[in-house]
């Protein structure tokens, strides 16, 4: 007949074996998501001129900071699981003016390393293809007469 202490210890170990994987999975889903994003004028890596940059933080509770359009940028990234290339393209008309901009980003999303770099014909095309992620312009102030 097993001793009561042995049975209790075995039951505790069995319970820990069931709980540990769930705790590990929960830890993976609560990692902080962040990206350093930057926009440069130009297309040649050796001659890029930095225009603007920031660090976007997307918390699990839906809060977002560090970016002029943080909440929308985090929603765009969440819908694409952190893959900037998978952000849904916006329809719209962009001028056919070549004024190259290069967008670069690196950081982590759901525990995965993210690195992105792409050159676009102009700002309008960049924003149409990357959502709010590289829209680093401050929101326009509302004019009140």
N, CA, C and O of each residue as an XYZ file, in Angstrom:
580
protein
N       0.843     -1.177      0.000
C       0.000      0.000      0.000
C       0.890      1.241      0.000
O       1.798      1.339      0.824
N       0.641      2.222     -0.934
C       1.493      3.405     -0.994
C       1.288      4.290      0.222
O       0.198      4.362      0.789
N       2.350      4.952      0.602
C       2.288      5.866      1.731
C       1.552      7.136      1.308
O       1.634      7.521      0.142
N       0.824      7.806      2.232
C       0.083      9.017      1.891
C       0.982     10.124      1.333
O       0.570     10.849      0.428
N       2.197     10.265      1.858
C       3.100     11.311      1.356
C       3.507     11.031     -0.080
O       3.587     11.958     -0.886
N       3.763      9.782     -0.416
C       4.157      9.408     -1.769
C       3.030      9.695     -2.745
O       3.267     10.225     -3.830
N       1.813      9.350     -2.370
C       0.650      9.588     -3.222
C       0.428     11.084     -3.412
O       0.124     11.519     -4.523
N       0.572     11.881     -2.356
C       0.394     13.337     -2.445
C       1.479     13.947     -3.335
O       1.195     14.842     -4.131
N       2.699     13.478     -3.207
C       3.792     13.999     -4.036
C       3.561     13.660     -5.503
O       3.796     14.492     -6.379
N       3.112     12.466     -5.766
C       2.848     12.054     -7.148
C       1.703     12.873     -7.737
O       1.760     13.258     -8.905
N       0.678     13.142     -6.953
C      -0.444     13.954     -7.423
C       0.000     15.383     -7.709
O      -0.443     15.983     -8.689
N       0.871     15.935     -6.865
C       1.386     17.288     -7.077
C       2.202     17.357     -8.356
O       2.056     18.295     -9.140
N       3.062     16.367     -8.569
C       3.871     16.339     -9.793
C       2.992     16.210    -11.032
O       3.259     16.850    -12.050
N       1.960     15.400    -10.957
C       1.047     15.235    -12.092
C       0.324     16.546    -12.390
O       0.144     16.904    -13.554
N      -0.088     17.257    -11.352
C      -0.764     18.544    -11.535
C       0.187     19.565    -12.152
O      -0.211     20.309    -13.048
N       1.430     19.613    -11.691
C       2.418     20.539    -12.266
C       2.683     20.219    -13.729
O       2.877     21.129    -14.535
N       2.693     18.967    -14.074
C       2.925     18.574    -15.472
C       1.802     19.072    -16.369
O       2.032     19.388    -17.536
N       0.581     19.143    -15.827
C      -0.548     19.645    -16.611
C      -0.559     21.163    -16.694
O      -0.933     21.722    -17.725
N      -0.155     21.840    -15.622
C      -0.226     23.301    -15.557
C       0.958     23.955    -16.269
O       0.778     25.006    -16.883
N       2.142     23.386    -16.214
C       3.345     24.008    -16.781
C       3.221     24.350    -18.264
O       3.581     25.465    -18.644
N       2.729     23.448    -19.125
C       2.604     23.828    -20.535
C       1.635     24.987    -20.749
O       1.874     25.834    -21.610
N       0.556     25.040    -19.989
C      -0.400     26.141    -20.135
C       0.235     27.458    -19.714
O       0.017     28.486    -20.356
N       1.021     27.433    -18.637
C       1.695     28.642    -18.178
C       2.715     29.099    -19.207
O       2.832     30.298    -19.460
N       3.453     28.179    -19.804
C       4.435     28.541    -20.831
C       3.750     29.132    -22.050
O       4.252     30.096    -22.629
N       2.617     28.576    -22.449
C       1.887     29.116    -23.595
C       1.371     30.507    -23.293
O       1.398     31.381    -24.160
N       0.896     30.727    -22.064
C       0.410     32.046    -21.691
C       1.560     33.048    -21.715
O       1.363     34.183    -22.150
N       2.744     32.669    -21.266
C       3.887     33.573    -21.271
C       4.244     33.989    -22.694
O       4.649     35.131    -22.914
N       4.104     33.087    -23.664
C       4.422     33.427    -25.052
C       3.431     34.436    -25.624
O       3.806     35.273    -26.445
N       2.176     34.365    -25.200
C       1.176     35.256    -25.777
C       1.169     36.632    -25.123
O       0.500     37.537    -25.621
N       1.890     36.814    -24.026
C       1.885     38.099    -23.352
C       3.198     38.853    -23.548
O       3.503     39.769    -22.785
N       3.963     38.486    -24.543
C       5.207     39.210    -24.791
C       4.889     40.584    -25.356
O       3.907     40.763    -26.076
N       5.720     41.533    -25.025
C       5.527     42.895    -25.520
C       5.884     42.951    -27.000
O       6.889     42.384    -27.429
N       5.062     43.630    -27.764
C       5.320     43.817    -29.186
C       5.833     45.235    -29.391
O       5.224     46.195    -28.919
N       6.946     45.364    -30.091
C       7.506     46.680    -30.348
C       8.260     46.665    -31.670
O       8.793     45.637    -32.087
N       8.293     47.805    -32.311
C       9.060     47.973    -33.546
C       9.700     49.346    -33.554
O       9.049     50.340    -33.234
N      10.965     49.406    -33.916
C      11.600     50.671    -34.257
C      11.289     50.889    -35.727
O      11.634     50.052    -36.562
N      10.648     51.991    -36.055
C      10.287     52.278    -37.442
C      10.947     53.582    -37.868
O      11.054     54.523    -37.081
N      11.387     53.626    -39.120
C      12.060     54.822    -39.632
C      11.727     55.004    -41.106
O      11.534     54.038    -41.844
N      11.665     56.260    -41.514
C      11.427     56.615    -42.907
C      12.599     57.485    -43.359
O      12.983     58.437    -42.680
N      13.153     57.140    -44.512
C      14.291     57.855    -45.079
C      13.925     58.391    -46.456
O      13.155     57.768    -47.187
N      14.472     59.532    -46.803
C      14.335     60.043    -48.166
C      15.383     59.335    -49.017
O      16.534     59.204    -48.601
N      14.995     58.882    -50.197
C      15.935     58.246    -51.106
C      15.736     56.756    -51.214
O      14.887     56.161    -50.550
N      16.560     56.167    -52.084
C      16.440     54.738    -52.344
C      17.766     53.995    -52.252
O      17.777     52.765    -52.204
N      18.859     54.702    -52.226
C      20.186     54.081    -52.186
C      20.643     54.010    -50.727
O      20.796     55.042    -50.074
N      20.862     52.796    -50.217
C      21.241     52.631    -48.813
C      22.436     53.487    -48.408
O      22.541     53.874    -47.244
N      23.331     53.790    -49.331
C      24.522     54.576    -48.996
C      24.225     56.070    -48.915
O      25.025     56.830    -48.369
N      23.086     56.497    -49.450
C      22.781     57.924    -49.473
C      21.407     58.244    -48.879
O      20.800     59.253    -49.237
N      20.927     57.412    -47.998
C      19.626     57.672    -47.379
C      19.733     58.847    -46.410
O      20.723     58.996    -45.694
N      18.702     59.666    -46.407
C      18.636     60.800    -45.490
C      17.483     60.529    -44.532
O      16.331     60.418    -44.951
N      17.796     60.425    -43.255
C      16.773     60.138    -42.259
C      15.761     61.264    -42.153
O      16.129     62.431    -42.023
N      14.492     60.911    -42.208
C      13.421     61.910    -42.074
C      12.765     61.843    -40.716
O      12.548     62.867    -40.068
N      12.451     60.646    -40.291
C      11.742     60.500    -39.027
C      11.865     59.064    -38.537
O      12.009     58.134    -39.331
N      11.807     58.895    -37.215
C      11.835     57.547    -36.649
C      11.203     57.578    -35.264
O      11.123     58.626    -34.625
N      10.762     56.424    -34.818
C      10.173     56.290    -33.495
C      10.130     54.818    -33.120
O      10.397     53.947    -33.948
N       9.796     54.551    -31.877
C       9.588     53.172    -31.420
C       8.114     53.010    -31.071
O       7.574     53.719    -30.222
N       7.488     52.072    -31.739
C       6.079     51.758    -31.535
C       5.974     50.624    -30.527
O       6.618     49.586    -30.681
N       5.155     50.826    -29.485
C       4.915     49.796    -28.475
C       3.445     49.408    -28.524
O       2.564     50.262    -28.420
N       3.185     48.111    -28.684
C       1.812     47.594    -28.720
C       1.649     46.616    -27.562
O       2.238     45.535    -27.569
N       0.854     46.996    -26.574
C       0.651     46.149    -25.390
C      -0.513     45.194    -25.616
O      -1.382     45.429    -26.456
N      -0.506     44.111    -24.846
C      -1.562     43.104    -24.955
C      -2.935     43.642    -24.585
O      -3.953     43.133    -25.056
N      -2.966     44.664    -23.747
C      -4.266     45.209    -23.321
C      -4.863     46.176    -24.347
O      -5.901     46.788    -24.096
N      -4.204     46.312    -25.502
C      -4.717     47.185    -26.552
C      -4.148     48.583    -26.519
O      -4.390     49.369    -27.434
N      -3.394     48.912    -25.479
C      -2.797     50.244    -25.428
C      -1.588     50.293    -26.358
O      -0.928     49.283    -26.601
N      -1.317     51.478    -26.865
C      -0.221     51.654    -27.807
C       0.410     53.013    -27.560
O      -0.289     53.991    -27.294
N       1.748     53.072    -27.650
C       2.446     54.326    -27.393
C       3.640     54.483    -28.327
O       4.042     53.545    -29.016
N       4.196     55.695    -28.334
C       5.452     55.960    -29.013
C       5.338     56.304    -30.483
O       6.360     56.390    -31.163
N       4.152     56.502    -30.995
C       3.936     56.687    -32.436
C       2.754     57.634    -32.596
O       1.798     57.539    -31.826
N       2.785     58.547    -33.571
C       1.666     59.484    -33.717
C       0.321     58.811    -34.017
O      -0.727     59.371    -33.698
N       0.335     57.639    -34.615
C      -0.886     56.888    -34.926
C      -0.754     55.479    -34.345
O      -1.022     54.484    -35.019
N      -0.335     55.418    -33.079
C       0.020     54.144    -32.448
C      -1.109     53.126    -32.460
O      -0.885     51.969    -32.815
N      -2.308     53.528    -32.083
C      -3.408     52.562    -31.999
C      -3.696     51.931    -33.357
O      -3.853     50.714    -33.448
N      -3.768     52.740    -34.413
C      -4.047     52.203    -35.746
C      -2.880     51.352    -36.246
O      -3.099     50.301    -36.849
N      -1.643     51.793    -36.003
C      -0.472     51.022    -36.429
C      -0.462     49.648    -35.759
O      -0.147     48.645    -36.400
N      -0.807     49.601    -34.472
C      -0.857     48.318    -33.762
C      -1.969     47.432    -34.299
O      -1.797     46.219    -34.413
N      -3.114     48.033    -34.630
C      -4.202     47.236    -35.226
C      -3.784     46.679    -36.579
O      -4.062     45.518    -36.882
N      -3.112     47.502    -37.406
C      -2.640     47.033    -38.717
C      -1.677     45.862    -38.548
O      -1.783     44.859    -39.254
N      -0.742     45.991    -37.615
C       0.234     44.923    -37.389
C      -0.419     43.674    -36.800
O      -0.067     42.556    -37.176
N      -1.359     43.855    -35.886
C      -2.041     42.696    -35.280
C      -2.797     41.912    -36.344
O      -2.783     40.681    -36.335
N      -3.457     42.615    -37.259
C      -4.213     41.938    -38.322
C      -3.288     41.171    -39.258
O      -3.709     40.195    -39.880
N      -2.031     41.602    -39.366
C      -1.056     40.947    -40.245
C      -0.091     40.060    -39.459
O       0.907     39.600    -40.014
N      -0.370     39.812    -38.178
C       0.488     39.027    -37.295
C       1.927     39.530    -37.311
O       2.872     38.741    -37.296
N       2.082     40.854    -37.341
C       3.403     41.460    -37.260
C       4.184     41.482    -38.555
O       5.312     41.976    -38.579
N       3.618     40.958    -39.638
C       4.304     40.909    -40.940
C       3.874     42.109    -41.777
O       2.767     42.124    -42.315
N       4.731     43.102    -41.888
C       4.388     44.345    -42.579
C       3.994     44.085    -44.026
O       3.121     44.773    -44.556
N       4.609     43.120    -44.666
C       4.258     42.790    -46.058
C       2.822     42.275    -46.186
O       2.251     42.320    -47.276
N       2.237     41.790    -45.100
C       0.878     41.246    -45.141
C      -0.193     42.261    -44.753
O      -1.375     41.918    -44.715
N       0.195     43.508    -44.462
C      -0.801     44.531    -44.127
C      -1.660     44.770    -45.358
O      -1.149     44.906    -46.469
N      -2.962     44.818    -45.149
C      -3.901     45.021    -46.262
C      -3.642     46.378    -46.922
O      -3.574     47.409    -46.253
N      -3.502     46.350    -48.241
C      -3.256     47.583    -48.982
C      -4.530     48.415    -49.044
O      -5.629     47.888    -49.217
N      -4.361     49.706    -48.902
C      -5.501     50.624    -48.983
C      -5.676     51.083    -50.418
O      -4.701     51.363    -51.115
N      -6.906     51.159    -50.849
C      -7.185     51.692    -52.177
C      -7.141     53.211    -52.109
O      -7.498     53.805    -51.092
N      -6.711     53.821    -53.173
C      -6.658     55.271    -53.225
C      -5.863     55.707    -54.436
O      -5.295     54.887    -55.157
N      -5.835     56.977    -54.641
C      -5.089     57.543    -55.756
C      -3.831     58.209    -55.221
O      -3.888     59.055    -54.329
N      -2.712     57.818    -55.773
C      -1.442     58.431    -55.405
C      -0.891     59.153    -56.622
O      -1.045     58.679    -57.747
N      -0.247     60.298    -56.408
C       0.313     61.017    -57.550
C       1.435     60.214    -58.198
O       2.165     59.487    -57.524
N       1.560     60.352    -59.488
C       2.636     59.655    -60.212
C       3.881     60.540    -60.220
O       4.396     60.911    -61.275
N       4.345     60.865    -59.024
C       5.545     61.679    -58.836
C       6.551     60.801    -58.123
O       6.267     60.267    -57.050
N       7.732     60.649    -58.715
C       8.759     59.823    -58.087
C       9.547     60.671    -57.089
O      10.264     61.599    -57.463
N       9.397     60.332    -55.838
C      10.130     60.971    -54.747
C      10.387     59.870    -53.724
O       9.719     59.786    -52.693
N      11.355     59.041    -54.029
C      11.586     57.784    -53.301
C      11.707     57.972    -51.794
O      12.336     58.910    -51.303
N      11.081     57.045    -51.085
C      11.214     56.944    -49.638
C      11.504     55.486    -49.302
O      10.995     54.571    -49.949
N      12.318     55.289    -48.293
C      12.649     53.936    -47.841
C      12.151     53.776    -46.419
O      12.438     54.600    -45.550
N      11.411     52.716    -46.192
C      10.869     52.413    -44.865
C      11.638     51.229    -44.288
O      11.853     50.223    -44.964
N      12.050     51.367    -43.026
C      12.777     50.281    -42.357
C      12.195     50.089    -40.960
O      11.779     51.043    -40.303
N      12.177     48.839    -40.530
C      11.682     48.520    -39.191
C      12.395     47.284    -38.663
O      12.786     46.399    -39.424
N      12.554     47.242    -37.349
C      13.013     46.021    -36.684
C      12.442     46.010    -35.273
O      12.147     47.058    -34.698
N      12.292     44.826    -34.736
C      11.781     44.677    -33.378
C      11.316     43.256    -33.143
O      11.825     42.315    -33.752
N      10.334     43.106    -32.245
C       9.781     41.780    -31.975
C       8.260     41.846    -32.008
O       7.653     42.835    -31.597
N       7.667     40.780    -32.503
C       6.209     40.647    -32.532
C       5.866     39.228    -32.121
O       6.260     38.270    -32.786
N       5.134     39.093    -31.027
C       4.771     37.785    -30.478
C       5.995     36.885    -30.328
O       5.947     35.696    -30.640
N       7.086     37.467    -29.849
C       8.304     36.709    -29.590
C       9.168     36.434    -30.808
O      10.232     35.828    -30.678
N       8.735     36.866    -31.998
C       9.511     36.647    -33.219
C      10.231     37.923    -33.616
O       9.697     39.022    -33.465
N      11.448     37.770    -34.124
C      12.203     38.911    -34.624
C      11.564     39.400    -35.923
O      11.226     38.601    -36.796
N      11.405     40.706    -36.041
C      10.846     41.314    -37.247
C      11.888     42.251    -37.831
O      12.476     43.060    -37.114
N      12.115     42.142    -39.123
C      13.007     43.059    -39.827
C      12.382     43.342    -41.189
O      11.952     42.425    -41.888
N      12.338     44.617    -41.557
C      11.662     45.017    -42.779
C      12.409     46.184    -43.401
O      12.909     47.060    -42.694
N      12.482     46.192    -44.712
C      13.052     47.314    -45.444
C      12.541     47.292    -46.873
O      12.621     46.272    -47.557
N      12.013     48.431    -47.319
C      11.485     48.503    -48.673
C      11.479     49.955    -49.136
O      11.246     50.870    -48.346
N      11.738     50.155    -50.427
C      11.690     51.488    -51.017
C      10.418     51.623    -51.836
O      10.031     50.712    -52.567
N       9.773     52.779    -51.700
C       8.523     53.082    -52.397
C       8.718     54.326    -53.267
O       9.613     55.135    -53.020
N       7.881     54.464    -54.274
C       7.978     55.599    -55.191
C       7.721     56.946    -54.533
O       8.296     57.954    -54.944
N       6.859     56.976    -53.510
C       6.594     58.207    -52.762
C       5.867     57.862    -51.461
O       5.524     56.706    -51.215
N       5.639     58.887    -50.633
C       4.970     58.684    -49.338
C       3.594     58.058    -49.483
O       3.226     57.171    -48.713
N       2.840     58.517    -50.461
C       1.467     58.036    -50.639
C       1.443     56.528    -50.882
O       0.635     55.815    -50.287
N       2.313     56.051    -51.741
C       2.380     54.610    -52.039
C       2.805     53.843    -50.784
O       2.259     52.779    -50.492
N       3.780     54.384    -50.042
C       4.241     53.733    -48.814
C       3.086     53.576    -47.822
O       2.881     52.495    -47.269
N       2.337     54.654    -47.598
C       1.234     54.598    -46.632
C       0.104     53.684    -47.118
O      -0.548     53.021    -46.311
N      -0.126     53.650    -48.431
C      -1.171     52.778    -48.975
C      -0.822     51.308    -48.767
O      -1.715     50.478    -48.597
N       0.473     50.980    -48.777
C       0.884     49.579    -48.671
C       1.263     49.141    -47.260
O       1.343     47.943    -46.987
N       1.498     50.095    -46.359
C       1.945     49.716    -45.008
C       1.024     50.234    -43.906
O       1.369     50.163    -42.727
N      -0.134     50.748    -44.277
C      -1.067     51.246    -43.273
C      -0.483     52.398    -42.482
O       0.191     53.265    -43.038
N      -0.739     52.406    -41.195
C      -0.276     53.500    -40.334
C       1.123     53.268    -39.778
O       1.656     54.137    -39.088
N       1.726     52.122    -40.060
C       3.008     51.776    -39.439
C       4.081     52.828    -39.714
O       4.813     53.209    -38.801
N       4.186     53.298    -40.943
C       5.215     54.289    -41.286
C       4.642     55.697    -41.463
O       5.318     56.578    -41.994
N       3.412     55.910    -41.025
C       2.810     57.242    -41.076
C       3.251     57.976    -39.816
O       2.550     57.964    -38.804
N       4.399     58.608    -39.884
C       4.999     59.229    -38.709
C       4.674     60.712    -38.578
O       5.177     61.379    -37.674
N       3.843     61.226    -39.466
C       3.440     62.636    -39.364
C       2.437     62.782    -38.218
O       1.536     61.961    -38.051
N       2.613     63.833    -37.447
C       1.674     64.097    -36.356
C       0.297     64.389    -36.919
O       0.185     65.009    -37.977
N      -0.751     63.960    -36.239
C      -2.097     64.259    -36.716
C      -2.279     65.769    -36.840
O      -1.793     66.536    -36.009
N      -2.974     66.176    -37.874
C      -3.205     67.593    -38.088
C      -4.113     68.141    -36.990
O      -5.086     67.505    -36.584
N      -3.771     69.323    -36.531
C      -4.602     69.970    -35.517
C      -5.894     70.434    -36.169
O      -5.907     70.905    -37.306
N      -6.971     70.290    -35.425
C      -8.260     70.718    -35.966
C      -8.350     72.232    -35.853
O      -8.098     72.805    -34.793
N      -8.711     72.868    -36.954
C      -8.850     74.313    -36.974
C     -10.243     74.685    -36.535
O     -11.231     74.193    -37.080
N     -10.320     75.550    -35.554
C     -11.607     76.011    -35.053
C     -11.685     77.521    -35.279
O     -10.855     78.266    -34.757
N     -12.676     77.979    -36.054
C     -12.765     79.430    -36.311
C     -13.168     80.213    -35.086
O     -13.283     81.437    -35.146
